[in-house]
Amino acid sequence: MTLTIDDIRAAADRLKGHIERTPCRYSRTLSEITGAEVWVKFENLQFTAAYKERGALNKLLQLGDNVKKRGVICASAGNHSQALAYHAARLGIPVTIVMPRTTPFMKVQQTRAHGAEVVLDGDGYDDASAHAQKVCAERDLVFVHPFNDVDVMAGQGTVALEMLEDAPDLEVLPVPIGGGGLIAGVATAAKSIKPDIEIVGLEPAMYPSFTAKMRGMNASAQVGASTIAEGIAVKTIGDLTYAIARPLIDDVLLLEEPYLERAVALYCNVEKTVAEGAGAASLAGLLAYPEKFRGKKCGLILTGGNIDTRLLASVLTRELVRDNRLVSLRIIGDDRPGLLATVSAVIGGHGANIIEVAHNRLALDVPAKGAEFDIMIETRDSQHTQEIMDALRANGYPPRTV
């Protein structure tokens, strides 16, 4: 089976008026930070907050009446399930979604809110998919694959059509890879319109399924622990998506977790928008490999914004720690009245905020008449933190970071 630009243009015609025509905007600040010329395609502005609506709806619109009556089923870590549930409900099609037990609670709740029957089974996508195939056969449903389906790929490829309409001078498209549906569709559309455009795939280092297959390795044996980019944490790339995408991809890069976290934080702090881990993967690529993208016109697809609020809070807090804006200082001094007040006065006098204080009198490496304080402070930046540490040292309370 093949995918063509005509398939993608036909999908664009079907989707017109049913989904958002999301903006693709130049980001001055992200360009300054990365050294590239950055345009962002805000697919998190779709109704279900992800690009997956494109492929799911394109598939549903081509089903026959008998199929629509029986219903559809899929396995998904979240965004495909929400997209399928939402549009199936609009079209009056019964839908069952099998999700891994590790799926973020928010995605489960949102999928149920769209009226789908949700089944939690398996520790990851592959386990959930196997269970969904079993249920599909038992109930005589139609399986709507999240990526290994030409109609789904054609729908995802409409992202590239819109990007090149809005920013025709784009030179590079860094595209996240999970199962491969997005990059297969995007690469097909982009290379057909602009053959010299560069397509760079991006995978979590813990789930290098596409990279492993390129190298002739057992992809399942290469996967690791949990990743913030659970939306692209797929053990095995689709055989159909791989066959279509591989000849069109110029390079594939692996992303470590800190870059994914920083990308999520940057979208929040710079663009004032919410990105999930997988949604921020293209920006993470620019952060992890700046020399590869420096000076080039890069089109980033912010693929989704469905991130658990607790996880988002954790990512933003961890970014403060990385930037030395949230620092825990350990101070050892005499256990006498007024010591904490004196230390607090030094910190406050230099414009920092005390977040938390832990007082330990029983640490054996502290004199019996001494006391140990762990003080967490919030500062403007690394230089400000250093100024406060110098001031504490000058006042007789030399700190160390913990």
C-alpha positions as CSV (number, residue, x, y, z in Angstrom):
1,M,0.0,0.0,0.0
2,T,1.2,3.5,-0.8
3,L,0.5,7.0,0.3
4,T,0.4,9.9,-2.2
5,I,0.0,13.7,-2.1
6,D,-3.4,13.2,-3.8
7,D,-4.5,11.1,-0.8
8,I,-3.5,13.8,1.6
9,R,-5.2,16.6,-0.5
10,A,-8.4,14.5,-0.6
11,A,-8.1,14.1,3.2
12,A,-7.8,17.9,3.5
13,D,-11.0,18.4,1.6
14,R,-12.8,15.9,3.8
15,L,-11.6,17.5,7.0
16,K,-12.4,21.1,5.9
17,G,-14.9,22.6,8.4
18,H,-14.7,19.7,10.8
19,I,-11.4,20.5,12.6
20,E,-9.4,23.6,13.4
21,R,-7.1,25.2,10.8
22,T,-4.5,25.8,13.5
23,P,-2.0,28.7,13.2
24,C,1.6,28.3,12.2
25,R,3.5,31.3,13.7
26,Y,7.1,32.5,13.9
27,S,8.5,32.5,17.4
28,R,11.1,35.3,17.9
29,T,12.0,34.1,21.4
30,L,12.4,30.4,20.6
31,S,14.5,31.4,17.6
32,E,16.8,33.4,19.8
33,I,17.1,30.5,22.3
34,T,17.7,27.8,19.7
35,G,19.7,29.7,17.1
36,A,17.2,28.4,14.4
37,E,14.4,30.3,12.7
38,V,11.4,28.7,14.4
39,W,7.8,28.4,13.3
40,V,5.4,26.6,15.5
41,K,2.3,24.8,14.3
42,F,-0.1,24.8,17.3
43,E,-1.9,21.5,17.0
44,N,-2.7,21.7,20.7
45,L,-5.5,24.1,19.7
46,Q,-7.5,21.3,18.2
47,F,-10.7,20.6,20.2
48,T,-9.1,17.4,21.7
49,A,-5.8,19.3,22.0
50,A,-3.9,17.1,19.5
51,Y,-3.3,16.6,15.8
52,K,-4.7,13.1,16.0
53,E,-8.2,14.3,15.1
54,R,-7.0,14.6,11.5
55,G,-6.2,10.9,10.9
56,A,-9.1,9.6,13.0
57,L,-11.7,11.7,11.3
58,N,-10.4,11.0,7.8
59,K,-10.7,7.3,8.5
60,L,-14.2,7.6,10.0
61,L,-15.6,9.7,7.1
62,Q,-14.7,6.9,4.7
63,L,-16.5,4.0,6.6
64,G,-19.6,2.4,5.1
65,D,-23.0,2.6,6.8
66,N,-22.9,-1.1,8.0
67,V,-19.5,-0.5,9.5
68,K,-20.6,2.6,11.3
69,K,-23.5,0.7,12.9
70,R,-21.3,-2.1,14.3
71,G,-18.9,0.4,15.7
72,V,-15.1,1.0,15.9
73,I,-12.3,0.2,18.4
74,C,-8.8,1.3,18.9
75,A,-5.8,1.0,21.2
76,S,-4.2,4.3,22.2
77,A,-2.1,6.0,24.9
78,G,-4.5,8.9,24.8
79,N,-4.7,11.4,21.9
80,H,-5.9,9.0,19.2
81,S,-8.5,7.7,21.6
82,Q,-9.8,11.1,22.4
83,A,-9.9,12.1,18.7
84,L,-11.7,8.9,17.7
85,A,-14.1,9.1,20.6
86,Y,-15.0,12.7,19.9
87,H,-15.6,12.4,16.2
88,A,-17.3,9.0,16.4
89,A,-19.7,10.5,18.8
90,R,-20.4,13.4,16.4
91,L,-21.0,10.9,13.6
92,G,-23.1,8.6,15.8
93,I,-20.7,5.7,15.7
94,P,-20.2,3.4,18.8
95,V,-16.6,3.4,19.9
96,T,-14.5,1.3,22.3
97,I,-11.1,2.5,23.4
98,V,-8.4,0.2,25.0
99,M,-5.8,2.2,26.9
100,P,-2.7,1.0,28.8
101,R,-3.0,1.0,32.5
102,T,-0.2,3.6,32.7
103,T,-2.2,6.2,30.7
104,P,-2.4,9.6,32.5
105,F,-5.6,9.8,34.4
106,M,-6.6,13.1,32.6
107,K,-6.5,11.4,29.2
108,V,-8.6,8.5,30.5
109,Q,-11.2,10.9,31.9
110,Q,-11.3,13.0,28.8
111,T,-11.8,10.0,26.6
112,R,-14.7,8.8,28.7
113,A,-16.2,12.3,28.7
114,H,-16.5,12.0,24.9
115,G,-18.8,9.0,25.4
116,A,-16.4,6.1,24.6
117,E,-16.3,2.8,26.4
118,V,-12.8,2.8,27.9
119,V,-11.0,-0.5,28.7
120,L,-7.7,-0.3,30.7
121,D,-5.4,-3.2,29.8
122,G,-1.7,-3.8,29.5
123,D,1.4,-1.9,30.6
124,G,2.0,-0.2,27.3
125,Y,0.6,0.4,23.9
126,D,1.6,-3.0,22.5
127,D,-0.2,-4.8,25.2
128,A,-3.3,-2.6,24.9
129,S,-3.3,-3.1,21.1
130,A,-3.2,-6.9,21.5
131,H,-6.2,-6.8,23.8
132,A,-8.0,-4.4,21.4
133,Q,-7.5,-6.8,18.5
134,K,-9.0,-9.6,20.6
135,V,-12.1,-7.5,21.5
136,C,-12.4,-6.4,17.9
137,A,-12.7,-10.0,16.7
138,E,-15.1,-11.0,19.5
139,R,-17.5,-8.1,18.8
140,D,-17.0,-7.8,15.0
141,L,-15.9,-4.2,15.3
142,V,-13.7,-2.2,12.9
143,F,-10.1,-1.6,14.2
144,V,-8.9,2.0,13.7
145,H,-5.2,1.9,14.1
146,P,-3.6,5.0,15.5
147,F,-0.8,5.0,12.9
148,N,-0.4,1.9,10.7
149,D,-3.3,2.9,8.4
150,V,-3.0,4.8,5.1
151,D,-6.2,6.8,5.7
152,V,-4.9,7.8,9.2
153,M,-1.5,8.8,7.7
154,A,-3.2,10.8,5.0
155,G,-5.1,12.8,7.6
156,Q,-1.9,13.5,9.6
157,G,-0.2,14.6,6.4
158,T,-2.6,17.6,6.2
159,V,-0.5,19.2,8.9
160,A,2.3,19.7,6.4
161,L,0.0,21.1,3.7
162,E,-1.1,23.9,6.1
163,M,2.4,24.6,7.3
164,L,3.9,25.0,3.8
165,E,0.9,27.2,2.9
166,D,1.6,29.5,5.9
167,A,5.4,29.3,5.8
168,P,6.5,28.2,2.3
169,D,10.2,29.0,3.0
170,L,10.6,26.3,5.7
171,E,13.8,24.2,5.2
172,V,13.5,21.6,7.9
173,L,10.6,19.7,9.6
174,P,11.7,18.0,12.8
175,V,8.9,15.5,13.4
176,P,8.2,13.3,16.5
177,I,8.1,9.5,15.8
178,G,6.0,7.1,17.9
179,G,4.3,4.6,15.6
180,G,5.3,6.7,12.6
181,G,1.9,7.9,11.3
182,L,2.6,11.6,11.6
183,I,6.1,11.5,10.0
184,A,4.9,9.2,7.2
185,G,2.1,11.7,6.3
186,V,4.1,14.8,6.9
187,A,7.1,13.6,4.9
188,T,4.9,12.4,2.0
189,A,3.2,15.8,1.7
190,A,6.3,18.0,2.4
191,K,8.6,16.1,0.0
192,S,5.9,16.2,-2.8
193,I,5.5,19.9,-2.4
194,K,9.1,20.8,-1.7
195,P,11.5,18.0,-2.6
196,D,14.5,19.7,-1.0
197,I,12.9,20.1,2.4
198,E,14.7,18.1,5.2
199,I,12.7,15.7,7.3
200,V,14.3,14.8,10.7
201,G,12.6,12.2,12.9
202,L,12.8,12.5,16.7
203,E,12.4,9.6,19.1
204,P,12.7,9.3,22.9
205,A,16.0,7.7,23.7
206,M,14.1,5.2,25.8
207,Y,11.9,4.1,22.9
208,P,14.1,4.1,19.7
209,S,11.9,1.9,17.6
210,F,12.5,3.6,14.3
211,T,16.2,3.9,14.9
212,A,16.5,0.2,15.9
213,K,14.7,-1.0,12.8
214,M,17.0,1.2,10.6
215,R,20.0,-0.5,12.2
216,G,18.5,-4.0,11.8
217,M,18.1,-4.4,15.6
218,N,15.3,-5.9,17.7
219,A,13.3,-2.8,18.5
220,S,11.5,-4.3,21.5
221,A,14.8,-5.2,23.1
222,Q,16.0,-1.6,23.0
223,V,13.1,0.1,24.9
224,G,13.6,1.3,28.4
225,A,11.7,2.8,31.3
226,S,9.0,5.4,31.4
227,T,9.3,8.7,29.5
228,I,7.6,12.0,29.8
229,A,6.8,11.6,26.1
230,E,4.4,8.7,26.6
231,G,2.5,9.6,23.5
232,I,5.4,8.4,21.3
233,A,6.6,5.6,23.6
234,V,5.9,2.8,21.1
235,K,8.0,-0.4,21.2
236,T,7.6,-1.3,17.6
237,I,7.3,1.1,14.6
238,G,4.4,0.3,12.2
239,D,5.6,-1.8,9.3
240,L,3.5,0.3,6.9
241,T,4.5,3.6,8.3
242,Y,8.1,2.6,8.2
243,A,7.9,1.5,4.6
244,I,6.4,4.8,3.6
245,A,8.5,7.1,5.8
246,R,11.9,5.5,5.6
247,P,12.8,6.6,2.1
248,L,11.7,10.2,2.8
249,I,13.5,10.8,6.1
250,D,16.9,12.5,6.1
251,D,17.9,11.7,9.7
252,V,16.6,10.3,13.0
253,L,17.7,11.7,16.3
254,L,17.2,10.4,19.9
255,L,16.1,12.7,22.7
256,E,17.1,12.4,26.4
257,E,14.5,13.3,29.0
258,P,16.0,16.6,30.2
259,Y,15.5,18.1,26.7
260,L,11.9,17.0,26.5
261,E,11.2,18.5,30.0
262,R,12.9,21.8,29.0
263,A,10.9,22.0,25.8
264,V,7.6,21.6,27.7
265,A,8.7,24.3,30.1
266,L,9.7,26.7,27.3
267,Y,6.4,26.3,25.5
268,C,4.7,27.2,28.8
269,N,7.0,30.1,29.8
270,V,7.8,31.5,26.3
271,E,4.7,30.8,24.1
272,K,2.3,30.7,27.1
273,T,0.8,27.4,25.8
274,V,0.6,23.9,27.1
275,A,2.6,21.0,25.5
276,E,2.7,17.4,26.5
277,G,6.1,15.6,26.4
278,A,5.5,14.1,23.0
279,G,4.1,17.4,21.8
280,A,7.3,19.2,22.6
281,A,9.6,16.7,21.0
282,S,10.4,18.8,17.9
283,L,11.5,21.7,20.1
284,A,13.5,19.3,22.2
285,G,15.3,18.3,19.1
286,L,16.5,21.8,18.5
287,L,17.7,22.1,22.1
288,A,19.5,18.8,22.0
289,Y,21.2,19.2,18.6
290,P,21.6,23.0,18.2
291,E,24.3,22.7,15.5
292,K,22.2,20.6,13.2
293,F,19.4,23.2,13.1
294,R,21.2,26.5,13.7
295,G,20.3,29.2,11.1
296,K,17.8,27.0,9.4
297,K,14.0,27.7,8.9
298,C,12.5,25.0,11.1
299,G,8.8,24.1,11.3
300,L,7.9,22.6,14.6
301,I,4.6,20.7,15.1
302,L,3.4,21.1,18.7
303,T,1.5,17.9,18.4
304,G,-0.5,17.9,21.6
305,G,-1.2,19.6,24.9
306,N,-2.7,16.8,27.0
307,I,-0.4,16.6,29.9
308,D,-1.4,15.8,33.5
309,T,-1.4,19.0,35.5
310,R,0.6,17.4,38.4
311,L,3.3,16.3,35.9
312,L,3.3,19.8,34.3
313,A,3.8,21.3,37.7
314,S,6.7,18.9,38.4
315,V,8.3,19.7,35.0
316,L,8.1,23.5,35.6
317,T,9.5,23.1,39.1
318,R,12.4,20.9,37.9
319,E,13.2,23.5,35.3
320,L,13.6,26.1,38.1
321,V,16.1,23.7,39.8
322,R,18.0,23.2,36.5
323,D,18.3,27.0,36.1
324,N,19.5,27.4,39.7
325,R,16.4,29.5,40.5
326,L,15.3,27.0,43.1
327,V,18.1,25.9,45.3
328,S,18.4,24.0,48.6
329,L,21.2,25.4,50.8
330,R,22.6,23.5,53.9
331,I,23.9,25.7,56.7
332,I,25.6,24.5,59.9
333,G,25.8,26.9,62.9
334,D,25.5,27.3,66.6
335,D,22.1,26.2,68.0
336,R,21.2,29.5,69.6
337,P,18.2,31.9,69.5
338,G,18.1,34.2,66.5
339,L,20.3,32.1,64.2
340,L,17.6,31.4,61.7
341,A,16.4,35.0,61.9
342,T,19.9,36.2,61.0
343,V,20.2,33.8,58.1
344,S,16.7,34.7,56.9
345,A,17.6,38.4,57.0
346,V,20.7,37.9,54.8
347,I,18.7,35.9,52.3
348,G,15.7,38.3,52.3
349,G,18.0,41.4,52.2
350,H,19.4,40.1,48.9
351,G,16.0,39.7,47.3
352,A,15.5,35.9,47.5
353,N,12.4,34.1,48.7
354,I,12.6,31.3,51.3
355,I,10.3,28.4,50.2
356,E,11.0,25.8,52.9
357,V,13.2,25.3,56.0
358,A,14.2,22.0,57.6
359,H,15.9,22.1,61.0
360,N,18.0,19.1,62.0
361,R,19.6,18.9,65.5
362,L,20.4,15.1,65.4
363,A,22.7,14.8,62.5
364,L,25.8,13.1,63.8
365,D,28.2,15.1,61.6
366,V,27.0,18.3,63.4
367,P,28.4,19.3,66.8
368,A,26.1,18.5,69.8
369,K,25.7,22.3,70.4
370,G,25.2,22.9,66.7
371,A,22.3,22.8,64.3
372,E,21.9,22.0,60.6
373,F,19.4,23.9,58.4
374,D,18.3,23.0,54.9
375,I,16.8,26.2,53.4
376,M,15.2,26.1,50.0
377,I,15.3,29.5,48.3
378,E,13.9,30.9,45.0
379,T,16.2,33.4,43.1
380,R,16.2,35.2,39.8
381,D,19.0,33.2,38.2
382,S,22.3,31.4,38.9
383,Q,24.2,34.7,39.5
384,H,21.6,35.8,42.1
385,T,22.0,32.4,43.8
386,Q,25.8,32.9,43.9
387,E,25.4,36.4,45.4
388,I,23.3,35.0,48.2
389,M,25.8,32.2,48.9
390,D,28.6,34.7,49.0
391,A,26.7,37.0,51.4
392,L,26.0,34.1,53.8
393,R,29.6,33.1,53.7
394,A,30.6,36.7,54.5
395,N,28.3,36.7,57.5
396,G,29.9,33.5,58.9
397,Y,27.4,30.9,57.6
398,P,29.1,29.2,54.6
399,P,26.4,27.2,52.7
400,R,26.6,24.2,50.4
401,T,24.0,23.1,47.9
402,V,22.2,19.8,48.5
